[in-house]
Amino acid sequence: MYKGASITVLDESEGTGDRADNNHMDVMELNLDISGELLHIRIGVKDQPAKLADMVPLARSLSAKIISLVKQHNSDNGHTIPCFAGCSQYCAIWFLSQFLRHCA
């Protein structure tokens, strides 16, 4: 992500407490239950308008982490994952449907 972004996914080491002082950002902490696993995300937010370009990296990072947890959950429970070379779009849709099924 570029330094001017108004929304940034933070590493655990970035910022302590409610501020990421080095970037002058407030810190939002999210804890999501994904198939029984806790997903902890720290997001730095600047007090300025967010552009779509600021939100896309967050959405990609969040979806990659959710997909990883759902994939691990399915594997741990003996479910096969229908993957083959070049199927990333299909897999993303399949994983999202599995995630939504678990949330319902």
Summary of the structure (lengths in Angstrom):
residues: 104
radius of gyration: 16.0
end to end distance: 32.8
largest distance: 45.9
contacts: 251
relative contact order: 0.16
helix: 42%
strand: 25%
